[in-house]
Structures are given as structure tokens and as C-alpha cells.
Amino acid sequence: MKAVAVTPKQANTVRLVEMDKPKVSDIPNGRGVLVEVLRVGACGTDREINNGEYGIAPEGFDFLVLGHENLGRVVETGENVKEFQKGDFVVASVRRPGHSIYDLIGEQDMTTDDDYFERGISRLHGYMAEFYVESADWLVKIPPAILEIAVLLEPLSIIEKGISQAFEIQERMKIWRPKTAAVFGTGTVGLLTSLAFRLRGFEVHAFGKDKREGYFNADLLEEIGATYDSTMEISVADSVKKYGEYDAIFECTGYSPIAFQAMEALNQNGVLILSSVTGGDRKTEVPADKINQQFVLGNRLMFGTVNANREHFEMGVKDLALSEAMYQGWLKKMLTHKVEGLENFGKVFDILNNAAANKAIKVYFEVNKI
């Protein structure tokens, strides 16, 4: 079968490879599910792996099949699979258990292992292939009503985790009734985060670098009742003068200094959720005493979140369905660039490498027709 792969840690090695088609029997205990890939999302992670920044090939291979955002159709199931049958639509999660106590209880997204296992990223092949086989334990069934937008489930699952954990942590307050949220970053993750907050009734203020005029992402935000401001025209501090302090802030810019600016924009008892993974050695000067005082006296909170487990994917399915009920057709507008066929991988990476010029929100392969 065909697959799109790279040689990890070597820049610009993305290519088409031929592999053996996987078999249900590859998964132990009769729990295997063979899935025909329909769609695979491509994102900054895939671009960065192709740039040679990170990525680890599975044992016994000198290449890594890319892709972690996925939608597929069940072709065959093992003898001990009762949850799925041929023809079901599914999305597979990304991280698999390692060896820490968290991995052993199904919380592998909270692993303390230095060596972790992620499909299409670290030590496991991804979904940019014609087929994959997976344990039924890591698959989530997709209702036919949301098939057209289901390739967005994986990035949405990360947001579901961040927001749900904020509420779990804030049980320390006995009563926490947040009303306002700021979202820093207005790419795919920022748009989905703004949607998730709106579905929960928040007043949402989103911030990106682009000027408002002609910016399609801003149009989308305003369609669901959020506001948009450019950080080139208004600072984080000035946004507080305009909208007030925020009960919740979700940071997804990939620009670390803004995380420290966000610390000063939190309301009392507020929560700052960090989801950007930033590299490099960027430095910034911060009013450390002021931030420390505000966090202590105001019971403010900041935490980081990465990856997601099954419950967050299941939350995402519900929010995709709710979004279609409340803002019908909105999510489909995010699917801006469809590329047919894995053999056209070059076009996908050209779009990823020039996302701003191409006005790309979500780029994805259509491997097979739904």
C-alpha cells in the first residue's frame, strides 16, 4: 500500500513509500480493526517533522509514516471486537501506552515516560496511508451526520482536554462560574477553541496577528458571536481595558512571550491554559513581582496541556454534533484545502509551508471517498 513518510531528523525527506498492507492479526487478543483511510489532516506538526525538528521512526524502520488527524472506515474486525463492525466510521486517537503508572491506567496523555508513543510522531507509524490497523480500544465511532467535519476531531480533542481540566481543577473553588474567555491564536486550534468556549456559553475574545480587514478567520469568529482583534493593533494589556479581565485564557500561538502577557490579563480565580509547544531560546522581560503578587492574592492558576485520551475524543464528537446544531456548516468552512490522493503529498507540504499566503486553515488529504 502507499504511505507518506519521512526520514526523522532529516529535513525535507517527505516521500511516497510502499508498505505491506496491515492485517487484523497484527493486533493481539483478537482486538484488531482494519481501517480504510478516508481523510488525513495535515498540520504544523507534520511540517515540523519534515523540517527535521523532531520525530522518531518505529523500531525496525528507517522512516516514519506521518499523520495523526484521521477519519476512516472499518473494513474488517478481529474475533473479540464487539464495538465495531464493517462499514462503521471511526477516528483513532494518537498516543499509546508506555510504561508509567499513568500509561497503565489509560492516562497515557499524562505519561511521565521520556520515551512516548504517538502515531505519526514518535515510534509509531501514522495515518497518511491507504490502510491502518489498530486495537478497538483506541478507536472512536463517528456518527454519519458529522462525517464531513470529523477530520477535525483530533485537534478538537486537545482543546476538550484543556477546558475540561480547567473545570476539574477549579473544583477547588466549590463554585466557579466563568463568563469571559480570551483565545490567543486564531489558526485551526484557536478557531476550534473559540467554538468550544462559545458552545459552553462564554463571551469569547480572540486575538491573532493579522489585521481584521479581509481576514477570513475573523469572519468565522464573528459568525459564532466571538470578537476578533489584531495584536498588531491592540496589546494584551489594552485588551483588558476594552473587555475587562478574562476568567479563562487559552494560549495557542506558538509565541512564548504572549503567555507571560496573558498572566497579567487574568481575572481573580482565573485560569490560563497553555497549549503551545515552543522551541528555541527566546527570552522576554516580565514584571515578575507583579505577576507573582497577582497569582497569589487572586488565586489565579496556570497549567499546561498536551495530547488527549479517549474521553476527550468522545467529548469532541458531542461538540462536533452540537456545533452543527447551533452553527450549521461553520466547521466545514474551516476545511479550506483538500488534496486528493496521497501521491500529491508535495502539494500538501507546499500549502503547509506557505499557509499564510495560501490562506489555509485546515489542509487535508482525501485518500478515499466517504
Number of C-alpha atoms within 10 A of each C-alpha: 11 17 23 23 26 26 21 24 17 15 16 16 16 24 18 19 15 11 11 8 13 17 18 21 16 16 17 11 12 16 19 23 31 26 29 23 27 23 30 27 26 24 22 12 17 21 21 17 25 24 19 16 14 16 26 24 21 18 9 6 12 12 22 26 27 29 26 28 26 26 31 30 24 21 18 19 25 22 13 12 17 10 12 18 15 13 13 16 25 26 26 27 25 26 25 19 19 19 13 16 15 16 19 12 9 15 18 23 22 16 20 14 15 8 12 21 21 21 22 27 26 21 21 23 25 24 30 29 28 22 23 21 23 20 20 22 14 16 19 20 19 20 14 11 11 18 16 15 19 27 26 28 28 25 21 27 25 22 31 25 21 24 19 13 15 20 15 10 12 17 11 9 11 7 8 13 10 17 14 21 26 32 27 30 24 24 18 20 24 24 23 24 30 28 26 22 23 19 15 10 12 20 19 27 22 25 24 20 15 18 14 15 8 9 12 15 23 23 15 19 23 15 12 17 15 23 18 24 20 18 19 11 11 14 15 20 14 13 18 17 11 10 13 14 21 27 23 28 28 28 25 24 24 16 15 18 14 17 22 15 16 23 21 20 24 26 23 17 18 25 26 26 23 22 21 18 13 11 10 5 5 9 8 8 7 12 10 10 8 10 16 14 12 17 19 11 10 14 14 20 19 16 13 13 19 15 20 24 20 20 13 22 26 17 17 24 24 14 20 23 17 15 20 16 10 11 14 11 13 17 20 15 13 21 19 13 17 15 18 17 15 22 16 14 21 14 13 21 20 12 18 22 16 11 16 12 9 13 14 19 22 22 22 24 25 18 22 15 8 14
